[in-house]
Amino acid sequence: MHITPEPQAQVVSLFKADDKVVPRTVHGPFARARWVMVWLTQLAYYGTAWLQWNGRQAVLFDVESRRFLLGPLVFYPQDFIFLTGLLIVSALSLFLFTAVAGRVWCGYACPQTVYTEIFLWFERTFEGDRSARLRLSAGPWTAERILKTSAKQFSWIVFAVWTGFTFVGYFTPIRVLWHDTLALQLGGWSLFWIAFYSVATYGNAGFMREQVCKYMCPYARFQSAMFDKDTLLITYDAQRGEPRGSRSKKADPATLGLGSCVDCTLCVQVCPTGIDIRKGLQYECIGCAACVDVCDQVMDKMGYARGLVKYSTQNAVQQGWSARQMLQRALRPRVLVYTAVLWSLIAALAAGIAMRPELRVDVVRDRSVNYRLVDDGRIENVYRLMMMNTTEHTLQVTVKAQGDGDYRVVEADRFEVLPSESRWVVVRVQGNPDVLQAGANHFQFQLQGDGIKPVNEQATFLAPN
C-alpha cells in the first residue's frame, strides 16, 4: 500500500520589513531653511532652561510646588483653563498651517524631524555620505568600521543624554540638577526621566526615524482631511516630466520623445522617508522639500527650467496657474475662517492672562473640629487658606471675615506672601452666637493688600444646633 506523504506546511510571513532609509546629503534653499529651524528650535530648547528671571529659573514647571513659571508669569493648577486655551490655539495653528502648506510643520519644526536631522549630521560626520555609509554597512566589521560606528554611537548617546537632562531641567531647577549630577546625588525620579527621555531620543532619531513619521505619528493619517485643492504641497509635474528616461546633456528630449525627468532617482535618495514623489502625493511625505532642492540642481545641470518638483497646488497644476494666481487662492474662505478664529482665541487668552488676579486664594475648613466655644462665649471655626502670589513682588495681605454673624479674625490676620510663592496659612474666625443660625452660616473672606484688587472667597461657618 502506497502512502502519499503529507506536504510540509510552509510559513508565509504577512509582514515585510522596510528597507533602511539612508538619505543622501542635499544642499539648497529649503535645506538651509531646515537647518535654520534646527538652530532656532534647539537654541530655544537648550538655552531657555538656563535663563534666569528675578533670581529664579525663567521657565520652570515646578510640579512639586504646583506652580508653573513662564518669565514674569506664575501659573497654578487653578489656571488650567489657560493651558486648555494654549492647546486649542496650537491645534488651530496646525490646522491653519496644514490648510495653507500641508505638512510644513513636519518638514521643518517637528522634534522628530529636527533630531533626525541632527543625528544624520553626526552619522555623515563619522561615516561619510550615503554611498560611503552603504558600503560601510554592507562590508565586514573591520577596525575602520568599528571605530567609525563607535564614534557615531558615542556622539548619539552624549547628545541624547544631554537632551534628556535638559528636558528634566524644565521640571527640576536645572542649575540644582547640574550640581546634583556632578555630585552624583541625582534623585531616583530625576535619574529615571533623564534615562527615559534619553533612550526615547536615541531610539527615535537614531534608529526608528522615518518609521515614526510613517507608522506612529497620527498626523500622517488624518492630514488629508485638512487638505484641499489649493493647499501647497510637494508636487511632481508629470505632464512636463513624463515619459522619463536617461539621456546625455546635449540630447534634445523632444527628439527622443522624453520629458524633463532624467530618471536619476536622486529625489528618492534624498527623501528622509524613502518615497518616490513622482508617484504622486503620499501620506509619508513630510513636506521637507529635499526633493525640490536636488531636482532643481539636476535641472540646472541639464539646462532645463527649474520646477519639475516644486511646491504647488492641485488646482495650479491642473489649470496651469502662475505663482501669483496660486498665492491669491491662499486667502480662501477656509483659511480666513481659521485665521479669524485663531486670532480671536489668542486675543481672549492674552486678555485672560492680563486680567488674572494678583492673589489667588483657596479656602479649606479644618475638618478635625467643626467648631469650638471660646472663653467669652463666642464660636470659633478654623480654616486653612492657600495664598498664591502671581506677581514678582512681596504681598502684605490682610484677612477679614465679612458676613451677618459678627465675624472677626483673631490672632494673626496679616500675612506675607513672597514673589511667586504659594503658602498655607491658618486663620481662626470667631462668630457671635446671638446672631448665628444653627448649622451652616455663609460668609466671605476678604483679602486686601497694597496694589492689588481685593479678593473675596466664600466660606461656611458652623454653629451648634
BAMARDREN-522209 format. One line per field, with one value per residue (C-alpha): residue number from 1; residue in three letters; z, x, y. Coordinates in Angstrom, 2 decimals. Layout:
num <- [NUM	...]
residuo <- [ala	...]
zz <- [Z	...]
xx <- [X	...]
yy <- [Y	...]
This chain:
num <- [1	2	3	4	5	6	7	8	9	10	11	12	13	14	15	16	17	18	19	20	21	22	23	24	25	26	27	28	29	30	31	32	33	34	35	36	37	38	39	40	41	42	43	44	45	46	47	48	49	50	51	52	53	54	55	56	57	58	59	60	61	62	63	64	65	66	67	68	69	70	71	72	73	74	75	76	77	78	79	80	81	82	83	84	85	86	87	88	89	90	91	92	93	94	95	96	97	98	99	100	101	102	103	104	105	106	107	108	109	110	111	112	113	114	115	116	117	118	119	120	121	122	123	124	125	126	127	128	129	130	131	132	133	134	135	136	137	138	139	140	141	142	143	144	145	146	147	148	149	150	151	152	153	154	155	156	157	158	159	160	161	162	163	164	165	166	167	168	169	170	171	172	173	174	175	176	177	178	179	180	181	182	183	184	185	186	187	188	189	190	191	192	193	194	195	196	197	198	199	200	201	202	203	204	205	206	207	208	209	210	211	212	213	214	215	216	217	218	219	220	221	222	223	224	225	226	227	228	229	230	231	232	233	234	235	236	237	238	239	240	241	242	243	244	245	246	247	248	249	250	251	252	253	254	255	256	257	258	259	260	261	262	263	264	265	266	267	268	269	270	271	272	273	274	275	276	277	278	279	280	281	282	283	284	285	286	287	288	289	290	291	292	293	294	295	296	297	298	299	300	301	302	303	304	305	306	307	308	309	310	311	312	313	314	315	316	317	318	319	320	321	322	323	324	325	326	327	328	329	330	331	332	333	334	335	336	337	338	339	340	341	342	343	344	345	346	347	348	349	350	351	352	353	354	355	356	357	358	359	360	361	362	363	364	365	366	367	368	369	370	371	372	373	374	375	376	377	378	379	380	381	382	383	384	385	386	387	388	389	390	391	392	393	394	395	396	397	398	399	400	401	402	403	404	405	406	407	408	409	410	411	412	413	414	415	416	417	418	419	420	421	422	423	424	425	426	427	428	429	430	431	432	433	434	435	436	437	438	439	440	441	442	443	444	445	446	447	448	449	450	451	452	453	454	455	456	457	458	459	460	461	462	463	464	465]
residuo <- [met	his	ile	thr	pro	glu	pro	gln	ala	gln	val	val	ser	leu	phe	lys	ala	asp	asp	lys	val	val	pro	arg	thr	val	his	gly	pro	phe	ala	arg	ala	arg	trp	val	met	val	trp	leu	thr	gln	leu	ala	tyr	tyr	gly	thr	ala	trp	leu	gln	trp	asn	gly	arg	gln	ala	val	leu	phe	asp	val	glu	ser	arg	arg	phe	leu	leu	gly	pro	leu	val	phe	tyr	pro	gln	asp	phe	ile	phe	leu	thr	gly	leu	leu	ile	val	ser	ala	leu	ser	leu	phe	leu	phe	thr	ala	val	ala	gly	arg	val	trp	cys	gly	tyr	ala	cys	pro	gln	thr	val	tyr	thr	glu	ile	phe	leu	trp	phe	glu	arg	thr	phe	glu	gly	asp	arg	ser	ala	arg	leu	arg	leu	ser	ala	gly	pro	trp	thr	ala	glu	arg	ile	leu	lys	thr	ser	ala	lys	gln	phe	ser	trp	ile	val	phe	ala	val	trp	thr	gly	phe	thr	phe	val	gly	tyr	phe	thr	pro	ile	arg	val	leu	trp	his	asp	thr	leu	ala	leu	gln	leu	gly	gly	trp	ser	leu	phe	trp	ile	ala	phe	tyr	ser	val	ala	thr	tyr	gly	asn	ala	gly	phe	met	arg	glu	gln	val	cys	lys	tyr	met	cys	pro	tyr	ala	arg	phe	gln	ser	ala	met	phe	asp	lys	asp	thr	leu	leu	ile	thr	tyr	asp	ala	gln	arg	gly	glu	pro	arg	gly	ser	arg	ser	lys	lys	ala	asp	pro	ala	thr	leu	gly	leu	gly	ser	cys	val	asp	cys	thr	leu	cys	val	gln	val	cys	pro	thr	gly	ile	asp	ile	arg	lys	gly	leu	gln	tyr	glu	cys	ile	gly	cys	ala	ala	cys	val	asp	val	cys	asp	gln	val	met	asp	lys	met	gly	tyr	ala	arg	gly	leu	val	lys	tyr	ser	thr	gln	asn	ala	val	gln	gln	gly	trp	ser	ala	arg	gln	met	leu	gln	arg	ala	leu	arg	pro	arg	val	leu	val	tyr	thr	ala	val	leu	trp	ser	leu	ile	ala	ala	leu	ala	ala	gly	ile	ala	met	arg	pro	glu	leu	arg	val	asp	val	val	arg	asp	arg	ser	val	asn	tyr	arg	leu	val	asp	asp	gly	arg	ile	glu	asn	val	tyr	arg	leu	met	met	met	asn	thr	thr	glu	his	thr	leu	gln	val	thr	val	lys	ala	gln	gly	asp	gly	asp	tyr	arg	val	val	glu	ala	asp	arg	phe	glu	val	leu	pro	ser	glu	ser	arg	trp	val	val	val	arg	val	gln	gly	asn	pro	asp	val	leu	gln	ala	gly	ala	asn	his	phe	gln	phe	gln	leu	gln	gly	asp	gly	ile	lys	pro	val	asn	glu	gln	ala	thr	phe	leu	ala	pro	asn]
zz <- [0.00	-1.12	1.35	-0.07	2.33	3.55	2.15	4.64	5.86	4.62	6.82	4.99	6.62	6.21	7.33	5.14	6.93	5.26	3.92	5.93	4.53	4.15	2.83	0.70	1.63	-0.19	-0.44	-1.45	-0.11	1.53	3.11	4.54	5.82	7.63	9.30	10.31	12.06	13.65	15.14	16.25	17.90	19.62	20.86	22.33	23.85	25.32	26.15	27.72	30.60	31.76	31.61	34.91	35.94	39.24	40.74	39.69	36.61	33.95	32.65	35.21	35.51	39.24	39.77	43.37	44.33	41.95	40.07	36.54	35.89	32.45	32.70	34.68	34.71	37.52	36.93	39.40	38.86	39.13	35.89	33.95	31.66	30.14	29.29	27.63	25.61	24.61	23.38	21.36	19.82	18.95	17.32	15.27	14.24	12.98	11.04	9.52	8.53	7.07	5.04	3.60	3.14	4.05	6.43	6.69	10.48	9.96	7.44	9.35	13.06	14.31	17.03	15.23	12.03	13.85	15.92	12.96	11.03	13.90	14.25	10.48	10.72	13.30	11.07	7.99	10.00	11.10	8.31	5.22	2.78	1.55	-0.70	1.91	4.62	2.42	1.64	5.30	6.49	3.75	4.45	7.16	10.70	10.13	12.55	10.47	10.68	14.41	15.02	12.90	14.26	17.84	17.36	15.85	18.63	21.31	19.84	19.64	23.27	24.57	22.63	23.73	27.40	27.20	25.62	28.42	31.05	29.57	29.47	33.19	33.78	32.90	35.82	38.35	38.54	36.02	38.00	41.01	38.72	37.27	40.74	41.85	38.70	39.30	42.93	41.94	44.08	41.49	42.87	41.62	39.66	38.04	37.01	35.65	33.49	32.18	31.16	29.71	27.55	26.51	25.34	23.52	21.69	20.89	19.57	17.65	15.97	15.67	14.57	14.05	12.15	9.24	10.94	13.50	10.75	8.70	11.34	14.79	14.11	13.88	11.95	8.88	8.91	9.21	7.38	4.17	5.90	6.16	2.56	-0.36	-3.99	-3.05	-0.40	-1.21	-1.47	-2.86	-6.42	-9.38	-12.73	-14.58	-17.75	-18.09	-16.69	-18.43	-20.11	-18.03	-19.13	-19.09	-21.84	-22.44	-21.55	-25.23	-26.38	-27.28	-25.12	-27.67	-30.37	-28.05	-27.05	-23.41	-20.74	-18.44	-15.82	-16.40	-14.01	-11.85	-8.69	-6.67	-5.41	-3.83	-2.45	-0.56	0.81	4.59	4.39	1.24	-1.02	-4.74	-5.14	-8.83	-7.78	-6.56	-3.11	-0.41	3.29	4.11	2.56	5.33	3.03	3.70	0.05	-0.10	-3.45	-4.69	-3.92	-5.58	-8.64	-9.23	-9.16	-11.77	-13.96	-13.74	-14.84	-17.76	-18.80	-18.17	-16.35	-12.62	-11.02	-12.18	-8.48	-6.56	-4.04	-5.88	-5.56	-7.32	-8.98	-10.10	-11.75	-13.45	-14.67	-15.30	-12.84	-12.25	-8.83	-8.30	-9.09	-6.82	-3.89	-4.36	-3.64	-0.34	1.14	0.56	2.98	4.82	5.62	6.56	9.00	10.60	10.88	12.38	14.96	15.81	16.42	18.42	20.70	21.04	21.98	24.51	26.00	26.30	27.87	30.35	31.41	31.72	33.88	36.27	39.96	41.58	44.52	44.33	47.39	48.18	51.45	53.23	56.53	59.32	59.38	62.59	64.68	63.28	65.87	69.44	72.15	73.46	76.89	76.05	74.68	71.03	68.50	66.66	63.36	61.97	58.28	56.14	53.33	50.36	49.18	45.74	44.68	40.89	40.94	41.17	44.40	48.02	49.08	52.55	52.83	55.43	56.04	57.15	57.59	56.25	57.00	59.23	62.10	63.60	62.47	63.31	62.58	65.80	66.41	63.05	60.35	58.30	56.25	53.94	50.62	48.78	44.98	43.02	46.32	47.37	51.09	53.55	56.48	59.39	60.13	63.18	62.80	65.66	65.41	67.73	68.86	69.37	65.65	64.16	62.89	63.93	61.41	58.38	58.00	54.92	54.93	52.89	53.44	52.16	51.45	50.79	50.06	48.71	44.95	44.41	43.93	46.96	46.74	48.12	48.78	50.03	53.18	55.58	59.35	61.50	64.71	67.22	66.92]
xx <- [0.00	1.48	1.11	1.46	3.42	1.63	3.04	5.07	3.50	5.07	5.32	4.24	5.05	2.43	4.88	7.59	10.22	11.01	14.47	16.58	16.39	19.83	19.18	21.71	23.02	21.28	22.00	19.70	17.39	14.97	17.82	19.19	15.72	15.53	18.89	17.81	14.84	17.13	19.28	16.34	14.43	17.47	18.79	15.34	15.14	18.65	19.06	15.73	16.22	19.27	17.66	17.06	14.31	14.44	16.83	14.89	14.65	12.68	10.80	10.09	7.22	7.54	5.27	6.36	5.34	2.36	3.30	4.46	6.83	6.93	9.08	7.11	4.01	3.22	0.51	-1.10	-3.30	-6.30	-5.11	-5.61	-8.03	-5.06	-3.33	-6.55	-6.61	-2.97	-3.65	-6.64	-4.54	-1.82	-4.34	-5.91	-2.46	-1.71	-5.00	-4.19	-0.62	-1.79	-4.56	-2.06	1.12	0.47	2.90	5.19	5.35	6.60	9.22	10.80	9.93	8.69	11.06	11.26	12.43	14.80	16.51	16.71	18.49	20.95	21.60	22.12	24.70	26.62	26.29	27.62	30.44	31.84	30.74	30.51	27.68	25.11	27.30	30.05	27.57	26.00	29.42	30.39	27.23	27.47	31.12	32.76	33.44	36.91	38.79	37.75	34.08	34.26	35.99	33.56	30.48	31.67	32.35	28.89	27.15	29.09	28.07	24.44	24.45	26.06	23.62	20.63	21.66	22.11	18.66	17.16	18.98	17.63	14.11	14.20	15.71	12.34	10.74	13.60	15.71	18.42	21.24	20.37	20.09	23.54	25.06	23.41	24.68	28.27	28.00	26.46	23.41	20.65	17.30	15.62	12.88	15.26	17.56	14.63	13.25	16.68	17.26	13.74	13.91	17.49	16.52	13.47	15.60	18.32	15.84	13.54	16.18	18.93	17.09	13.32	13.48	11.02	9.14	7.86	6.56	5.04	3.51	3.50	2.52	-1.28	-0.89	0.18	-3.18	-5.61	-3.68	-5.61	-8.80	-7.26	-6.01	-7.93	-7.09	-5.49	-3.10	0.58	2.18	5.34	4.24	5.81	4.81	4.02	2.92	6.35	8.41	6.92	7.94	11.07	14.40	18.14	19.84	23.00	23.12	23.38	20.44	17.14	14.43	11.71	13.60	13.93	10.29	11.19	10.07	12.28	12.75	16.10	15.17	18.25	16.31	18.06	14.67	14.24	17.79	17.44	13.95	14.10	11.09	12.28	9.30	9.23	7.47	6.92	4.21	2.06	1.05	1.69	0.89	4.55	5.65	6.61	6.92	10.61	11.30	14.62	13.48	12.82	16.37	18.03	15.75	16.44	20.16	19.71	17.62	20.38	22.99	20.84	20.00	16.25	13.89	13.53	10.27	9.85	9.35	8.09	5.65	2.36	-1.36	-3.58	-5.57	-2.38	-1.04	-4.31	-5.11	-1.59	-1.79	1.08	2.66	0.67	-2.64	-1.76	-0.88	-4.07	-6.03	-4.19	-6.58	-9.65	-12.64	-11.34	-8.03	-9.71	-12.05	-9.15	-7.19	-10.10	-10.88	-7.20	-6.57	-9.78	-8.65	-5.17	-6.70	-9.03	-6.16	-3.95	-6.79	-7.49	-3.85	-3.64	-6.79	-5.72	-5.86	-2.51	-3.51	-5.38	-6.92	-8.35	-10.23	-10.24	-12.05	-10.21	-12.20	-10.71	-13.03	-16.25	-16.42	-15.50	-16.64	-14.10	-13.93	-16.07	-18.87	-18.12	-17.96	-14.71	-14.01	-10.52	-9.62	-6.57	-6.05	-3.81	-2.45	-0.85	1.13	1.14	3.31	7.05	6.89	6.08	2.45	1.35	-2.13	-4.74	-7.52	-11.01	-14.27	-17.43	-20.96	-24.03	-22.54	-20.48	-17.35	-13.81	-10.41	-8.47	-4.75	-2.90	-4.78	-1.85	0.45	3.41	3.46	6.78	7.09	5.64	5.12	2.23	1.78	-0.75	-1.85	-4.11	-6.89	-9.18	-12.60	-14.99	-18.70	-21.36	-23.72	-26.54	-26.81	-25.62	-28.06	-27.76	-25.81	-24.16	-23.71	-22.21	-19.70	-16.80	-13.11	-11.89	-8.19	-6.62	-3.11	-1.26	-1.51	-3.82	-7.53	-9.46	-10.14	-13.37	-13.77	-16.92	-16.71	-19.04	-19.16	-20.62	-22.56	-24.07	-27.73]
yy <- [0.00	3.29	6.19	9.66	11.83	14.92	18.12	20.11	23.29	26.48	29.51	32.64	35.93	38.64	41.32	42.75	44.78	48.09	48.62	51.03	54.55	56.15	59.66	61.47	64.90	67.73	71.44	74.25	76.95	74.53	72.55	75.81	76.71	73.37	73.97	77.47	75.88	73.28	76.02	78.17	75.33	73.85	77.20	77.78	74.29	74.04	77.73	78.64	76.21	78.21	81.66	83.44	85.84	87.75	85.23	82.14	79.96	81.81	78.75	76.04	73.58	73.06	70.08	69.59	73.13	73.05	76.16	76.92	79.80	81.41	84.51	87.09	84.89	82.46	79.86	77.49	74.42	76.73	78.35	75.12	76.97	78.81	75.53	74.40	77.62	77.17	73.62	74.83	77.63	75.09	72.75	75.55	76.75	73.26	73.22	76.62	75.74	72.42	74.06	76.55	74.48	70.85	69.17	72.18	71.63	68.08	69.09	71.96	72.10	68.72	67.38	64.04	65.77	68.11	65.41	63.06	65.82	66.27	62.54	62.28	65.06	63.03	59.97	61.78	63.33	59.97	57.61	59.79	60.48	57.99	55.86	55.61	54.63	51.97	50.50	50.57	48.82	46.19	45.40	43.31	44.53	45.90	48.13	51.15	50.25	49.58	52.92	54.95	53.21	53.59	57.29	57.77	55.85	57.72	61.08	59.93	58.80	62.01	64.18	62.07	62.23	66.00	66.25	64.15	66.21	69.44	68.04	67.20	70.66	72.19	70.34	70.46	73.66	72.89	74.51	72.38	69.37	70.09	70.39	67.12	65.41	66.49	65.43	62.07	62.86	62.63	61.56	58.40	60.13	62.61	59.78	57.76	60.58	61.59	57.96	57.61	60.73	59.93	56.45	57.85	60.43	57.90	55.32	57.63	59.81	57.22	54.09	54.45	57.75	57.58	54.73	57.26	59.54	56.72	54.46	56.07	59.67	60.08	63.32	61.37	59.55	62.44	65.16	64.55	65.68	69.17	69.37	70.81	71.55	74.87	73.52	73.96	70.53	68.98	68.19	66.43	67.92	64.68	66.47	68.00	65.13	62.09	59.94	59.86	58.44	58.98	60.94	62.94	66.61	67.57	65.44	67.04	65.41	66.25	64.33	61.34	61.57	62.12	64.52	66.57	63.82	62.10	59.26	59.86	58.78	61.47	62.64	59.21	59.11	62.41	61.70	61.12	58.76	56.96	57.69	58.46	61.80	61.00	58.55	61.42	62.64	60.04	60.23	59.50	62.80	65.23	68.25	68.84	69.80	67.90	66.51	70.05	71.13	68.16	68.18	71.87	71.11	68.37	70.69	73.33	70.80	69.65	73.20	72.72	75.04	74.51	73.43	69.85	69.10	72.10	73.49	73.82	73.13	70.66	73.45	75.22	72.07	71.19	74.71	75.99	78.87	81.25	81.64	84.84	83.17	80.26	82.53	84.55	81.39	81.03	83.61	81.44	81.27	78.22	79.89	83.18	81.41	79.54	82.80	84.77	82.10	81.66	85.35	85.66	82.86	84.37	87.73	86.10	84.09	87.18	89.18	86.40	86.25	90.05	90.15	87.42	88.42	89.12	86.95	83.66	82.07	78.64	78.11	74.75	74.17	72.40	69.17	67.81	70.05	71.51	74.32	75.12	77.51	80.00	81.66	84.70	82.51	83.10	80.26	79.61	77.86	77.19	77.48	76.89	79.39	78.67	82.02	82.09	85.15	85.53	88.66	89.32	91.34	90.55	90.97	92.03	90.53	91.41	88.86	89.89	87.98	89.65	88.43	88.62	86.64	89.48	87.66	88.58	87.13	86.55	86.48	86.57	88.48	89.79	87.59	88.00	86.15	86.21	86.68	83.73	81.88	79.70	79.10	77.75	79.93	79.08	81.56	81.44	83.08	83.74	84.50	85.84	83.02	85.52	86.28	82.99	80.41	76.80	74.74	76.29	80.04	81.61	84.44	85.78	86.03	89.38	89.65	93.03	94.24	97.21	97.50	94.51	94.15	92.79	89.08	87.63	83.93	82.18	80.04	78.25	78.86	76.06	76.77	74.31	73.35]
